[in-house]
Amino acid sequence: LTNIDGYNMVSFRQPEIVREIFYNIPQLKCRHDDVFVCASSKSGTHWTWEIVSMLLTGKAEIIPKSKVAHMLEAMLTEIIDEIPSPRVLNSHLHLCRLPREALEKKCKFVFILRDPRDVAVSLYHHCKGISLYEYDGMFENFLPLFLEGKLEYNNYLEYVAEWEKALEERSEIHLIYYEDLKTNCIDEVRKLALFLGVTCTDDLIRDISYKCSFEQMKVEKEKYPLEELRQPFFRNNFSMFRKGATGEWKNTFTVAQNEYFDSMFLEKMKNSKLLRRYT
Ligand code: A3P
């Protein structure tokens, strides 16, 4: 972990570069047509990034570019500056750490939420599968790190609370639940198109939903050398497209872990309009 003023980051880059990127992000120059895809790590960022990119290009074709090349905390500001419009940028950073101009210029944001228990399971495999995390522990040891906000991007509930407040105040943020995208992708893609102001046919919406289904994306995306930046750090057969399921936590959490989760998260989730559906 690179700790920057109390904020935990993990990167395939040198710590001084990570620091430089992190400090530059708030000053990033934004354009009116920039779209920001934001979610906590492992909540469906790759999936949504692909859908938004397809909607903006008007083609149901897998983008031969990597999401990570459009990720604020992964790329140097100079590189982000050179991306042609319309840019589909993405980040797992807390809202207060994102480019200030994005909020001032009322750029569009797509925010994705996923059951935090599934996020924890997915993140566990992520940390074990990428050598940078140097993590070899068991899930029972990992869960406290997630719940106590000791992993990269710090505290999950604080992260969601910040977005919840912004969603109440701003109309340029569109909320998507991973679970809804999974069960009713076509409707969610249609709503997303409307939010983005993209006119498209029912055929295109159907084709995008299909092309972005887990099975299709896994096969297609893994064909491209899209992970050129992160690939060297992948252990064994690690893939960013692992299972793509909902409710996997039920097969992972023990009764004791579930009780522990509830003791740390449940009350706060009940008090959150966004997270209440998971209680
Ligand atoms: P799992 O580890 O549970 O499989 P992110 O992109 O924010 O890092 O999130 C990664 C999670 O989203 C992984 O979850 C990954 O498999 C899942 N995912 C990626 N593409 C998906 C798709 N097209 N449909 C459903 N889930 C997808």
Boltz pocket constraint, residues with backbone or C-beta under 6 A from the ligand:
constraints:
  - pocket:
      binder: B
      contacts: [[A, 39], [A, 40], [A, 41], [A, 42], [A, 43], [A, 44], [A, 45], [A, 46], [A, 47], [A, 118], [A, 121], [A, 122], [A, 123], [A, 125], [A, 182], [A, 212], [A, 213], [A, 214], [A, 215], [A, 217], [A, 240], [A, 241], [A, 242], [A, 243], [A, 244], [A, 245], [A, 248]]
      max_distance: 6.0
